Amino acid sequence: MYGAFARHLDPEAAEVGGAYWALGDLELLGSLFEAAGLEAAGARRRLVDAGVQAMARFVVDGGRVELPIGGHLVTAVAPG
């Protein structure tokens, strides 16, 4: 979906918008932690458990998560 949106942005704006999803690749993210000498171990389990607990109120029938995220879409054209 973001790709469809980003095609309508100039390259700099698309790059900034894509920063939110830049580390969506779990293998890449894990390799960065390993390269830095960091280990998740028990901390990972505690983090996952905390995330599940925090998201529980957003789980709907069927197990889907529906987040109350809103936004604004602004469009404009240059005068002239």
N, CA, C and O atoms as a CHARMM CRD file, in Angstrom:
* protein
*
  320
    1    1 MET  N      0.82400  -1.18400   0.00000 PROA 1      0.00000
    2    1 MET  CA     0.00000   0.00000   0.00000 PROA 1      0.00000
    3    1 MET  C      0.87100   1.25100   0.00000 PROA 1      0.00000
    4    1 MET  O      0.60900   2.20400  -0.73400 PROA 1      0.00000
    5    2 TYR  N      1.92000   1.23600   0.84100 PROA 2      0.00000
    6    2 TYR  CA     2.79000   2.40700   0.87900 PROA 2      0.00000
    7    2 TYR  C      3.44100   2.63000  -0.47400 PROA 2      0.00000
    8    2 TYR  O      3.61900   3.77400  -0.89400 PROA 2      0.00000
    9    3 GLY  N      3.80400   1.53700  -1.17300 PROA 3      0.00000
   10    3 GLY  CA     4.42600   1.67000  -2.48900 PROA 3      0.00000
   11    3 GLY  C      3.52800   2.41500  -3.46000 PROA 3      0.00000
   12    3 GLY  O      4.00100   3.25300  -4.22800 PROA 3      0.00000
   13    4 ALA  N      2.23300   2.11400  -3.43000 PROA 4      0.00000
   14    4 ALA  CA     1.28400   2.80400  -4.30500 PROA 4      0.00000
   15    4 ALA  C      1.23200   4.28400  -3.97100 PROA 4      0.00000
   16    4 ALA  O      1.15900   5.12600  -4.86700 PROA 4      0.00000
   17    5 PHE  N      1.26700   4.59700  -2.70900 PROA 5      0.00000
   18    5 PHE  CA     1.24500   5.98500  -2.25700 PROA 5      0.00000
   19    5 PHE  C      2.54300   6.69900  -2.62700 PROA 5      0.00000
   20    5 PHE  O      2.52300   7.82700  -3.11900 PROA 5      0.00000
   21    6 ALA  N      3.67300   6.03000  -2.38600 PROA 6      0.00000
   22    6 ALA  CA     4.98300   6.65000  -2.58600 PROA 6      0.00000
   23    6 ALA  C      5.26300   6.99400  -4.04000 PROA 6      0.00000
   24    6 ALA  O      6.05400   7.89500  -4.31600 PROA 6      0.00000
   25    7 ARG  N      4.63000   6.29400  -4.97200 PROA 7      0.00000
   26    7 ARG  CA     4.84600   6.60400  -6.39300 PROA 7      0.00000
   27    7 ARG  C      4.42300   8.02300  -6.74700 PROA 7      0.00000
   28    7 ARG  O      4.83200   8.55800  -7.77700 PROA 7      0.00000
   29    8 HSD  N      3.60900   8.62800  -5.90100 PROA 8      0.00000
   30    8 HSD  CA     3.10900   9.96900  -6.17000 PROA 8      0.00000
   31    8 HSD  C      3.88100  11.04800  -5.42200 PROA 8      0.00000
   32    8 HSD  O      3.50700  12.22000  -5.45800 PROA 8      0.00000
   33    9 LEU  N      4.95600  10.65800  -4.74500 PROA 9      0.00000
   34    9 LEU  CA     5.76900  11.60200  -3.98400 PROA 9      0.00000
   35    9 LEU  C      7.09100  11.84000  -4.69300 PROA 9      0.00000
   36    9 LEU  O      7.53900  11.00800  -5.48300 PROA 9      0.00000
   37   10 ASP  N      7.71100  12.97100  -4.41300 PROA 10     0.00000
   38   10 ASP  CA     9.05900  13.14700  -4.93600 PROA 10     0.00000
   39   10 ASP  C      9.97900  12.21800  -4.13100 PROA 10     0.00000
   40   10 ASP  O      9.61900  11.81300  -3.02500 PROA 10     0.00000
   41   11 PRO  N     11.15800  11.87400  -4.66400 PROA 11     0.00000
   42   11 PRO  CA    12.02500  10.88300  -4.00400 PROA 11     0.00000
   43   11 PRO  C     12.35900  11.20500  -2.55000 PROA 11     0.00000
   44   11 PRO  O     12.40300  10.30100  -1.71600 PROA 11     0.00000
   45   12 GLU  N     12.59300  12.47500  -2.23400 PROA 12     0.00000
   46   12 GLU  CA    12.94900  12.82900  -0.86200 PROA 12     0.00000
   47   12 GLU  C     11.78200  12.57500   0.09500 PROA 12     0.00000
   48   12 GLU  O     11.97900  12.03400   1.18300 PROA 12     0.00000
   49   13 ALA  N     10.59300  12.95700  -0.29900 PROA 13     0.00000
   50   13 ALA  CA     9.41500  12.73400   0.55200 PROA 13     0.00000
   51   13 ALA  C      9.13500  11.24500   0.70200 PROA 13     0.00000
   52   13 ALA  O      8.75300  10.79800   1.78400 PROA 13     0.00000
   53   14 ALA  N      9.31400  10.48200  -0.34500 PROA 14     0.00000
   54   14 ALA  CA     9.09500   9.03800  -0.27300 PROA 14     0.00000
   55   14 ALA  C     10.09300   8.38900   0.67800 PROA 14     0.00000
   56   14 ALA  O      9.74400   7.46600   1.41400 PROA 14     0.00000
   57   15 GLU  N     11.32700   8.86700   0.66400 PROA 15     0.00000
   58   15 GLU  CA    12.35600   8.31200   1.54200 PROA 15     0.00000
   59   15 GLU  C     12.01200   8.57300   3.00800 PROA 15     0.00000
   60   15 GLU  O     12.16900   7.68800   3.84900 PROA 15     0.00000
   61   16 VAL  N     11.54900   9.77000   3.31500 PROA 16     0.00000
   62   16 VAL  CA    11.17800  10.10800   4.69300 PROA 16     0.00000
   63   16 VAL  C      9.99200   9.25100   5.13400 PROA 16     0.00000
   64   16 VAL  O      9.98800   8.70700   6.23800 PROA 16     0.00000
   65   17 GLY  N      9.00200   9.13600   4.27800 PROA 17     0.00000
   66   17 GLY  CA     7.82900   8.32800   4.62100 PROA 17     0.00000
   67   17 GLY  C      8.17200   6.86800   4.80400 PROA 17     0.00000
   68   17 GLY  O      7.59000   6.20100   5.66000 PROA 17     0.00000
   69   18 GLY  N      9.10100   6.35700   4.02400 PROA 18     0.00000
   70   18 GLY  CA     9.49500   4.96500   4.11900 PROA 18     0.00000
   71   18 GLY  C     10.32300   4.65500   5.34700 PROA 18     0.00000
   72   18 GLY  O     10.50000   3.48500   5.68400 PROA 18     0.00000
   73   19 ALA  N     10.83200   5.66100   6.02000 PROA 19     0.00000
   74   19 ALA  CA    11.66500   5.43700   7.20100 PROA 19     0.00000
   75   19 ALA  C     10.89500   4.69000   8.29400 PROA 19     0.00000
   76   19 ALA  O     11.49000   3.95100   9.07800 PROA 19     0.00000
   77   20 TYR  N      9.58600   4.88300   8.34600 PROA 20     0.00000
   78   20 TYR  CA     8.78600   4.18900   9.35600 PROA 20     0.00000
   79   20 TYR  C      8.85700   2.68300   9.18900 PROA 20     0.00000
   80   20 TYR  O      8.76200   1.94500  10.17000 PROA 20     0.00000
   81   21 TRP  N      9.02400   2.21800   7.95600 PROA 21     0.00000
   82   21 TRP  CA     8.97400   0.78300   7.67400 PROA 21     0.00000
   83   21 TRP  C     10.34900   0.22000   7.32800 PROA 21     0.00000
   84   21 TRP  O     10.45100  -0.93500   6.91500 PROA 21     0.00000
   85   22 ALA  N     11.39400   1.00300   7.48600 PROA 22     0.00000
   86   22 ALA  CA    12.72900   0.60600   7.03700 PROA 22     0.00000
   87   22 ALA  C     13.24600  -0.64400   7.72600 PROA 22     0.00000
   88   22 ALA  O     14.00800  -1.39700   7.12000 PROA 22     0.00000
   89   23 LEU  N     12.86500  -0.88800   8.95300 PROA 23     0.00000
   90   23 LEU  CA    13.35500  -2.06600   9.66500 PROA 23     0.00000
   91   23 LEU  C     12.25700  -3.09900   9.85000 PROA 23     0.00000
   92   23 LEU  O     12.21400  -3.79600  10.86300 PROA 23     0.00000
   93   24 GLY  N     11.36700  -3.19600   8.86500 PROA 24     0.00000
   94   24 GLY  CA    10.31800  -4.20300   8.90000 PROA 24     0.00000
   95   24 GLY  C     10.82800  -5.59300   8.58300 PROA 24     0.00000
   96   24 GLY  O     10.11700  -6.57300   8.80900 PROA 24     0.00000
   97   25 ASP  N     12.03400  -5.70500   8.07000 PROA 25     0.00000
   98   25 ASP  CA    12.64500  -6.98900   7.75400 PROA 25     0.00000
   99   25 ASP  C     13.26100  -7.55000   9.04100 PROA 25     0.00000
  100   25 ASP  O     14.30400  -7.07700   9.49300 PROA 25     0.00000
  101   26 LEU  N     12.61000  -8.55900   9.62300 PROA 26     0.00000
  102   26 LEU  CA    13.03900  -9.08600  10.91300 PROA 26     0.00000
  103   26 LEU  C     14.44500  -9.67500  10.86400 PROA 26     0.00000
  104   26 LEU  O     15.21100  -9.53200  11.81600 PROA 26     0.00000
  105   27 GLU  N     14.79100 -10.34200   9.74800 PROA 27     0.00000
  106   27 GLU  CA    16.14700 -10.90000   9.63000 PROA 27     0.00000
  107   27 GLU  C     17.19200  -9.79400   9.62000 PROA 27     0.00000
  108   27 GLU  O     18.22100  -9.90700  10.28700 PROA 27     0.00000
  109   28 LEU  N     16.93800  -8.72700   8.87100 PROA 28     0.00000
  110   28 LEU  CA    17.86600  -7.60000   8.83400 PROA 28     0.00000
  111   28 LEU  C     18.00700  -6.97900  10.22300 PROA 28     0.00000
  112   28 LEU  O     19.11700  -6.70500  10.67900 PROA 28     0.00000
  113   29 LEU  N     16.88900  -6.76200  10.88000 PROA 29     0.00000
  114   29 LEU  CA    16.92300  -6.16900  12.20900 PROA 29     0.00000
  115   29 LEU  C     17.72200  -7.04600  13.17100 PROA 29     0.00000
  116   29 LEU  O     18.54300  -6.54300  13.93900 PROA 29     0.00000
  117   30 GLY  N     17.48400  -8.35100  13.12900 PROA 30     0.00000
  118   30 GLY  CA    18.22800  -9.27300  13.98600 PROA 30     0.00000
  119   30 GLY  C     19.71700  -9.24300  13.70500 PROA 30     0.00000
  120   30 GLY  O     20.53000  -9.28500  14.62900 PROA 30     0.00000
  121   31 SER  N     20.07800  -9.17100  12.42300 PROA 31     0.00000
  122   31 SER  CA    21.50100  -9.15100  12.07200 PROA 31     0.00000
  123   31 SER  C     22.17400  -7.86900  12.56700 PROA 31     0.00000
  124   31 SER  O     23.35400  -7.88400  12.91800 PROA 31     0.00000
  125   32 LEU  N     21.43200  -6.76600  12.59700 PROA 32     0.00000
  126   32 LEU  CA    21.99100  -5.52400  13.12500 PROA 32     0.00000
  127   32 LEU  C     22.26900  -5.64600  14.62300 PROA 32     0.00000
  128   32 LEU  O     23.29000  -5.16200  15.11200 PROA 32     0.00000
  129   33 PHE  N     21.36000  -6.29100  15.34100 PROA 33     0.00000
  130   33 PHE  CA    21.58300  -6.51000  16.77100 PROA 33     0.00000
  131   33 PHE  C     22.79000  -7.41600  16.99300 PROA 33     0.00000
  132   33 PHE  O     23.63300  -7.14400  17.84800 PROA 33     0.00000
  133   34 GLU  N     22.86400  -8.49900  16.21100 PROA 34     0.00000
  134   34 GLU  CA    23.99700  -9.42400  16.34200 PROA 34     0.00000
  135   34 GLU  C     25.31100  -8.72100  16.03800 PROA 34     0.00000
  136   34 GLU  O     26.29100  -8.89900  16.76100 PROA 34     0.00000
  137   35 ALA  N     25.34000  -7.92700  14.97800 PROA 35     0.00000
  138   35 ALA  CA    26.56000  -7.22200  14.59300 PROA 35     0.00000
  139   35 ALA  C     27.01200  -6.26000  15.69500 PROA 35     0.00000
  140   35 ALA  O     28.20600  -6.00600  15.85200 PROA 35     0.00000
  141   36 ALA  N     26.06200  -5.73500  16.44700 PROA 36     0.00000
  142   36 ALA  CA    26.39300  -4.81800  17.53100 PROA 36     0.00000
  143   36 ALA  C     26.74800  -5.57400  18.81200 PROA 36     0.00000
  144   36 ALA  O     27.08000  -4.96100  19.82700 PROA 36     0.00000
  145   37 GLY  N     26.67700  -6.91400  18.76200 PROA 37     0.00000
  146   37 GLY  CA    27.00800  -7.71600  19.93600 PROA 37     0.00000
  147   37 GLY  C     25.90000  -7.76300  20.97700 PROA 37     0.00000
  148   37 GLY  O     26.15300  -8.06100  22.14500 PROA 37     0.00000
  149   38 LEU  N     24.67300  -7.47100  20.55900 PROA 38     0.00000
  150   38 LEU  CA    23.54300  -7.46800  21.49100 PROA 38     0.00000
  151   38 LEU  C     22.79300  -8.79500  21.43500 PROA 38     0.00000
  152   38 LEU  O     22.72200  -9.42800  20.38200 PROA 38     0.00000
  153   39 GLU  N     22.24500  -9.20700  22.54800 PROA 39     0.00000
  154   39 GLU  CA    21.44700 -10.42200  22.61100 PROA 39     0.00000
  155   39 GLU  C     20.09200 -10.08500  23.20700 PROA 39     0.00000
  156   39 GLU  O     19.99600  -9.35400  24.19200 PROA 39     0.00000
  157   40 ALA  N     19.04900 -10.62600  22.59700 PROA 40     0.00000
  158   40 ALA  CA    17.70000 -10.35700  23.10600 PROA 40     0.00000
  159   40 ALA  C     17.34800 -11.32100  24.23300 PROA 40     0.00000
  160   40 ALA  O     16.90700 -10.87000  25.29000 PROA 40     0.00000
  161   41 ALA  N     17.52400 -12.63000  24.05400 PROA 41     0.00000
  162   41 ALA  CA    17.24900 -13.67500  25.07100 PROA 41     0.00000
  163   41 ALA  C     15.95700 -13.41500  25.82000 PROA 41     0.00000
  164   41 ALA  O     14.90500 -13.23600  25.20500 PROA 41     0.00000
  165   42 GLY  N     16.02800 -13.39400  27.17000 PROA 42     0.00000
  166   42 GLY  CA    14.82800 -13.23000  27.99700 PROA 42     0.00000
  167   42 GLY  C     14.16300 -11.88800  27.81200 PROA 42     0.00000
  168   42 GLY  O     12.95400 -11.76000  28.00700 PROA 42     0.00000
  169   43 ALA  N     14.93200 -10.88800  27.44000 PROA 43     0.00000
  170   43 ALA  CA    14.36600  -9.55700  27.22100 PROA 43     0.00000
  171   43 ALA  C     13.35800  -9.59700  26.08400 PROA 43     0.00000
  172   43 ALA  O     12.34600  -8.89900  26.12900 PROA 43     0.00000
  173   44 ARG  N     13.62400 -10.40300  25.06900 PROA 44     0.00000
  174   44 ARG  CA    12.70300 -10.51400  23.93800 PROA 44     0.00000
  175   44 ARG  C     11.36600 -11.07200  24.40300 PROA 44     0.00000
  176   44 ARG  O     10.31300 -10.55100  24.03400 PROA 44     0.00000
  177   45 ARG  N     11.40000 -12.12500  25.20700 PROA 45     0.00000
  178   45 ARG  CA    10.16100 -12.73700  25.69800 PROA 45     0.00000
  179   45 ARG  C      9.37000 -11.73600  26.53200 PROA 45     0.00000
  180   45 ARG  O      8.14900 -11.64600  26.39800 PROA 45     0.00000
  181   46 ARG  N     10.04800 -10.99000  27.38400 PROA 46     0.00000
  182   46 ARG  CA     9.36200  -9.99000  28.21000 PROA 46     0.00000
  183   46 ARG  C      8.76100  -8.89400  27.33500 PROA 46     0.00000
  184   46 ARG  O      7.65700  -8.41900  27.60200 PROA 46     0.00000
  185   47 LEU  N      9.48400  -8.49400  26.29400 PROA 47     0.00000
  186   47 LEU  CA     8.99000  -7.46200  25.38900 PROA 47     0.00000
  187   47 LEU  C      7.77000  -7.94500  24.61600 PROA 47     0.00000
  188   47 LEU  O      6.78600  -7.21800  24.48200 PROA 47     0.00000
  189   48 VAL  N      7.83400  -9.17100  24.11000 PROA 48     0.00000
  190   48 VAL  CA     6.68600  -9.73200  23.38200 PROA 48     0.00000
  191   48 VAL  C      5.47900  -9.83200  24.30800 PROA 48     0.00000
  192   48 VAL  O      4.37300  -9.44800  23.92900 PROA 48     0.00000
  193   49 ASP  N      5.68600 -10.34500  25.51900 PROA 49     0.00000
  194   49 ASP  CA     4.58100 -10.46000  26.47700 PROA 49     0.00000
  195   49 ASP  C      3.96800  -9.09800  26.78900 PROA 49     0.00000
  196   49 ASP  O      2.74600  -8.97200  26.86200 PROA 49     0.00000
  197   50 ALA  N      4.80700  -8.08000  26.97300 PROA 50     0.00000
  198   50 ALA  CA     4.31300  -6.73700  27.25200 PROA 50     0.00000
  199   50 ALA  C      3.52400  -6.19500  26.06400 PROA 50     0.00000
  200   50 ALA  O      2.49800  -5.53900  26.24400 PROA 50     0.00000
  201   51 GLY  N      4.00100  -6.46700  24.85400 PROA 51     0.00000
  202   51 GLY  CA     3.30100  -6.02100  23.65400 PROA 51     0.00000
  203   51 GLY  C      1.94500  -6.67900  23.50200 PROA 51     0.00000
  204   51 GLY  O      0.95800  -6.02200  23.17000 PROA 51     0.00000
  205   52 VAL  N      1.89800  -7.99100  23.74700 PROA 52     0.00000
  206   52 VAL  CA     0.62700  -8.73000  23.67100 PROA 52     0.00000
  207   52 VAL  C     -0.35800  -8.16800  24.69000 PROA 52     0.00000
  208   52 VAL  O     -1.53400  -7.97500  24.38300 PROA 52     0.00000
  209   53 GLN  N      0.11900  -7.91100  25.88300 PROA 53     0.00000
  210   53 GLN  CA    -0.73600  -7.36700  26.93400 PROA 53     0.00000
  211   53 GLN  C     -1.23900  -5.96900  26.56400 PROA 53     0.00000
  212   53 GLN  O     -2.41400  -5.66100  26.76300 PROA 53     0.00000
  213   54 ALA  N     -0.36500  -5.13400  26.03400 PROA 54     0.00000
  214   54 ALA  CA    -0.75300  -3.77200  25.66500 PROA 54     0.00000
  215   54 ALA  C     -1.73400  -3.75000  24.50100 PROA 54     0.00000
  216   54 ALA  O     -2.58700  -2.86600  24.42900 PROA 54     0.00000
  217   55 MET  N     -1.62300  -4.71500  23.58800 PROA 55     0.00000
  218   55 MET  CA    -2.48700  -4.74400  22.40100 PROA 55     0.00000
  219   55 MET  C     -3.79900  -5.47000  22.64900 PROA 55     0.00000
  220   55 MET  O     -4.70000  -5.39900  21.81400 PROA 55     0.00000
  221   56 ALA  N     -3.93400  -6.16600  23.77300 PROA 56     0.00000
  222   56 ALA  CA    -5.10800  -6.99900  24.03400 PROA 56     0.00000
  223   56 ALA  C     -6.41800  -6.23400  23.87600 PROA 56     0.00000
  224   56 ALA  O     -7.40100  -6.78900  23.38500 PROA 56     0.00000
  225   57 ARG  N     -6.44300  -4.99000  24.27700 PROA 57     0.00000
  226   57 ARG  CA    -7.69700  -4.22600  24.20000 PROA 57     0.00000
  227   57 ARG  C     -8.10600  -3.89800  22.76700 PROA 57     0.00000
  228   57 ARG  O     -9.23700  -3.47200  22.53000 PROA 57     0.00000
  229   58 PHE  N     -7.19400  -4.09400  21.80500 PROA 58     0.00000
  230   58 PHE  CA    -7.49700  -3.80100  20.40600 PROA 58     0.00000
  231   58 PHE  C     -7.82000  -5.04500  19.59000 PROA 58     0.00000
  232   58 PHE  O     -8.06900  -4.94700  18.38800 PROA 58     0.00000
  233   59 VAL  N     -7.82000  -6.21900  20.23100 PROA 59     0.00000
  234   59 VAL  CA    -8.11900  -7.47500  19.53200 PROA 59     0.00000
  235   59 VAL  C     -9.63400  -7.58900  19.39300 PROA 59     0.00000
  236   59 VAL  O    -10.37500  -7.42800  20.36200 PROA 59     0.00000
  237   60 VAL  N    -10.08200  -7.87200  18.15900 PROA 60     0.00000
  238   60 VAL  CA   -11.51200  -8.01500  17.87400 PROA 60     0.00000
  239   60 VAL  C    -11.80500  -9.46400  17.51300 PROA 60     0.00000
  240   60 VAL  O    -10.89600 -10.29100  17.44200 PROA 60     0.00000
  241   61 ASP  N    -13.07800  -9.76500  17.28600 PROA 61     0.00000
  242   61 ASP  CA   -13.47600 -11.12000  16.90700 PROA 61     0.00000
  243   61 ASP  C    -12.62100 -11.63800  15.76800 PROA 61     0.00000
  244   61 ASP  O    -12.34200 -10.91900  14.80900 PROA 61     0.00000
  245   62 GLY  N    -12.21100 -12.88200  15.87900 PROA 62     0.00000
  246   62 GLY  CA   -11.37600 -13.48300  14.84200 PROA 62     0.00000
  247   62 GLY  C     -9.89200 -13.29200  15.10100 PROA 62     0.00000
  248   62 GLY  O     -9.06500 -13.80400  14.34700 PROA 62     0.00000
  249   63 GLY  N     -9.53700 -12.55800  16.15900 PROA 63     0.00000
  250   63 GLY  CA    -8.13200 -12.37800  16.50600 PROA 63     0.00000
  251   63 GLY  C     -7.43100 -11.24100  15.80600 PROA 63     0.00000
  252   63 GLY  O     -6.23500 -11.03200  16.01300 PROA 63     0.00000
  253   64 ARG  N     -8.15800 -10.49100  14.96700 PROA 64     0.00000
  254   64 ARG  CA    -7.54500  -9.34500  14.29800 PROA 64     0.00000
  255   64 ARG  C     -7.29500  -8.22800  15.29700 PROA 64     0.00000
  256   64 ARG  O     -7.96900  -8.13900  16.32300 PROA 64     0.00000
  257   65 VAL  N     -6.33200  -7.38300  14.99400 PROA 65     0.00000
  258   65 VAL  CA    -6.04900  -6.20800  15.80000 PROA 65     0.00000
  259   65 VAL  C     -6.49900  -4.98300  15.01500 PROA 65     0.00000
  260   65 VAL  O     -6.08900  -4.77900  13.87300 PROA 65     0.00000
  261   66 GLU  N     -7.33500  -4.18300  15.63100 PROA 66     0.00000
  262   66 GLU  CA    -7.79300  -2.94200  15.00800 PROA 66     0.00000
  263   66 GLU  C     -7.33400  -1.78200  15.87100 PROA 66     0.00000
  264   66 GLU  O     -7.80600  -1.59400  16.99200 PROA 66     0.00000
  265   67 LEU  N     -6.40500  -1.00600  15.32800 PROA 67     0.00000
  266   67 LEU  CA    -5.84200   0.12300  16.06500 PROA 67     0.00000
  267   67 LEU  C     -6.57000   1.41100  15.71600 PROA 67     0.00000
  268   67 LEU  O     -6.89500   1.64100  14.55100 PROA 67     0.00000
  269   68 PRO  N     -6.82700   2.24500  16.69600 PROA 68     0.00000
  270   68 PRO  CA    -7.50500   3.52000  16.43400 PROA 68     0.00000
  271   68 PRO  C     -6.51800   4.57700  15.95700 PROA 68     0.00000
  272   68 PRO  O     -6.22100   5.53900  16.66500 PROA 68     0.00000
  273   69 ILE  N     -6.02200   4.38000  14.75300 PROA 69     0.00000
  274   69 ILE  CA    -5.04900   5.31800  14.19600 PROA 69     0.00000
  275   69 ILE  C     -5.76100   6.19000  13.17200 PROA 69     0.00000
  276   69 ILE  O     -6.38500   5.68600  12.23800 PROA 69     0.00000
  277   70 GLY  N     -5.66200   7.47100  13.35200 PROA 70     0.00000
  278   70 GLY  CA    -6.27600   8.40000  12.42200 PROA 70     0.00000
  279   70 GLY  C     -5.19800   9.19500  11.68600 PROA 70     0.00000
  280   70 GLY  O     -4.02700   9.17900  12.06600 PROA 70     0.00000
  281   71 GLY  N     -5.59400   9.85400  10.68100 PROA 71     0.00000
  282   71 GLY  CA    -4.64200  10.66900   9.94300 PROA 71     0.00000
  283   71 GLY  C     -5.37600  11.69000   9.08600 PROA 71     0.00000
  284   71 GLY  O     -6.60500  11.71500   9.02200 PROA 71     0.00000
  285   72 HSD  N     -4.60500  12.50600   8.45000 PROA 72     0.00000
  286   72 HSD  CA    -5.15100  13.53800   7.56700 PROA 72     0.00000
  287   72 HSD  C     -4.46000  13.43400   6.22100 PROA 72     0.00000
  288   72 HSD  O     -3.26200  13.16300   6.14900 PROA 72     0.00000
  289   73 LEU  N     -5.19700  13.64500   5.18200 PROA 73     0.00000
  290   73 LEU  CA    -4.64700  13.66800   3.84300 PROA 73     0.00000
  291   73 LEU  C     -4.84700  15.08700   3.30900 PROA 73     0.00000
  292   73 LEU  O     -5.97300  15.56900   3.19300 PROA 73     0.00000
  293   74 VAL  N     -3.74100  15.73600   2.99000 PROA 74     0.00000
  294   74 VAL  CA    -3.79100  17.10900   2.49800 PROA 74     0.00000
  295   74 VAL  C     -3.30300  17.11400   1.05800 PROA 74     0.00000
  296   74 VAL  O     -2.26300  16.53400   0.74600 PROA 74     0.00000
  297   75 THR  N     -4.04400  17.75900   0.19400 PROA 75     0.00000
  298   75 THR  CA    -3.62700  17.89600  -1.18600 PROA 75     0.00000
  299   75 THR  C     -3.56800  19.37700  -1.52600 PROA 75     0.00000
  300   75 THR  O     -4.32400  20.18000  -0.97900 PROA 75     0.00000
  301   76 ALA  N     -2.67000  19.72900  -2.42700 PROA 76     0.00000
  302   76 ALA  CA    -2.54200  21.12700  -2.81700 PROA 76     0.00000
  303   76 ALA  C     -1.87300  21.20400  -4.18300 PROA 76     0.00000
  304   76 ALA  O     -1.24200  20.24900  -4.63600 PROA 76     0.00000
  305   77 VAL  N     -2.01500  22.31400  -4.80800 PROA 77     0.00000
  306   77 VAL  CA    -1.31300  22.59500  -6.06800 PROA 77     0.00000
  307   77 VAL  C     -0.66300  23.95800  -5.94000 PROA 77     0.00000
  308   77 VAL  O     -1.14900  24.83000  -5.22000 PROA 77     0.00000
  309   78 ALA  N      0.43400  24.12800  -6.64200 PROA 78     0.00000
  310   78 ALA  CA     1.12100  25.41400  -6.62700 PROA 78     0.00000
  311   78 ALA  C      0.26500  26.43900  -7.37800 PROA 78     0.00000
  312   78 ALA  O     -0.31600  26.10800  -8.41100 PROA 78     0.00000
  313   79 PRO  N      0.17700  27.66400  -6.88200 PROA 79     0.00000
  314   79 PRO  CA    -0.60000  28.67400  -7.57700 PROA 79     0.00000
  315   79 PRO  C      0.02300  28.99800  -8.93600 PROA 79     0.00000
  316   79 PRO  O      1.23900  28.95300  -9.12400 PROA 79     0.00000
  317   80 GLY  N     -0.84200  29.31700  -9.84300 PROA 80     0.00000
  318   80 GLY  CA    -0.34900  29.77100 -11.13500 PROA 80     0.00000
  319   80 GLY  C     -0.47000  28.79200 -12.14200 PROA 80     0.00000
  320   80 GLY  O     -0.09300  29.03500 -13.28900 PROA 80     0.00000
